[in-house]
Amino acid sequence: MQSVHRLSAFSIVALCLALPATSRAQAVDQTVAAATPSAAECARVEALSNTQRRVVDQAAGGVKSLISFVHGTRMIYQLDLMETVRWLEARQASQRACVIAAADDAIRAQGE
């Protein structure tokens, strides 16, 4: 996950350095806008199936709890531990992006 973030940050820096100074700010704004989730995307992140809710609850209990749950229910839910961890990480990243977007919206609303 961190290598993806490093690659994205590197790509943004490389893009900015390749552009004239006046275009750099626009490129950064467009990149940030593309990364900002919509309200519908944020609502979708929070909407969980019963199985997903159980996975999130078990993950909140710690690594041992999650491993035990995934292995104990793998014949029922067909979960794979690594796929489940990747899904949890992606969900957490989406949640963070939604929190940041909501904070940005609140700041903009105060400035208007």
C-alpha positions in Angstrom: 0.0 0.0 0.0 2.8 2.4 0.9 4.5 1.8 -2.4 1.4 2.9 -4.3 1.3 6.1 -2.3 5.0 6.7 -2.9 4.4 6.1 -6.6 1.4 8.4 -6.7 3.4 11.1 -4.8 6.4 10.6 -7.2 4.1 10.9 -10.2 2.6 14.1 -8.9 6.0 15.6 -8.3 7.3 14.5 -11.7 4.2 16.0 -13.4 4.6 19.3 -11.5 8.2 19.6 -12.4 7.6 19.0 -16.0 4.9 21.7 -16.3 5.5 25.5 -16.4 5.0 27.2 -13.1 1.5 28.5 -14.0 0.3 25.0 -14.8 1.7 23.4 -11.7 -1.0 24.7 -9.4 -3.7 23.6 -11.8 -2.2 20.1 -12.1 -2.1 19.7 -8.3 -5.7 21.0 -8.0 -6.9 18.5 -10.7 -5.0 15.6 -9.0 -6.5 16.5 -5.6 -10.0 16.9 -7.2 -9.7 13.5 -8.9 -8.7 11.9 -5.5 -11.6 13.6 -3.6 -14.5 11.2 -3.3 -18.1 12.2 -4.0 -20.8 12.0 -1.4 -22.2 8.9 -3.1 -18.8 7.2 -2.9 -18.6 8.0 0.8 -22.1 6.7 1.4 -21.1 3.5 -0.4 -18.0 3.1 1.8 -20.2 3.2 4.9 -22.8 0.8 3.5 -21.8 -2.8 4.5 -23.2 -6.2 4.0 -23.7 -8.4 7.1 -20.5 -10.3 6.3 -18.5 -7.1 5.7 -19.8 -5.7 9.0 -18.7 -8.9 10.8 -15.2 -8.6 9.2 -14.9 -5.0 10.3 -16.0 -5.9 13.8 -13.5 -8.7 14.0 -10.7 -6.5 12.6 -11.5 -4.0 15.3 -10.8 -6.8 17.8 -7.2 -7.2 16.6 -5.2 -9.3 14.2 -5.7 -12.6 16.1 -9.5 -12.0 16.1 -9.5 -11.3 12.3 -7.4 -14.4 11.5 -9.5 -16.6 13.7 -12.7 -15.3 12.1 -11.5 -15.7 8.5 -10.1 -19.1 9.0 -13.1 -20.3 11.1 -15.6 -19.1 8.5 -13.7 -19.6 5.3 -16.0 -22.5 4.2 -19.1 -20.4 4.8 -18.1 -17.0 3.5 -15.2 -18.0 1.1 -12.9 -15.4 2.6 -9.2 -15.3 1.9 -7.1 -13.6 4.6 -4.9 -11.5 2.3 -7.9 -10.4 0.2 -9.8 -9.5 3.3 -6.8 -7.4 4.6 -6.5 -5.6 1.3 -10.2 -4.9 1.4 -10.0 -3.5 4.9 -7.0 -1.3 4.0 -8.8 0.0 0.9 -11.9 0.7 3.0 -9.8 2.6 5.6 -8.2 4.7 2.9 -11.6 5.5 1.5 -12.9 6.5 4.9 -9.9 8.8 5.5 -10.5 10.4 2.1 -14.1 11.0 2.9 -13.2 12.5 6.3 -10.8 14.8 4.6 -13.4 15.7 1.9 -16.0 16.5 4.6 -13.5 18.7 6.5 -12.6 20.5 3.3 -16.3 21.1 2.5 -16.8 22.5 6.1 -13.8 24.8 5.7 -15.1 26.1 2.4 -18.5 26.6 3.8 -17.1 28.7 6.6 -15.2 30.9 4.2 -18.2 31.7 2.1 
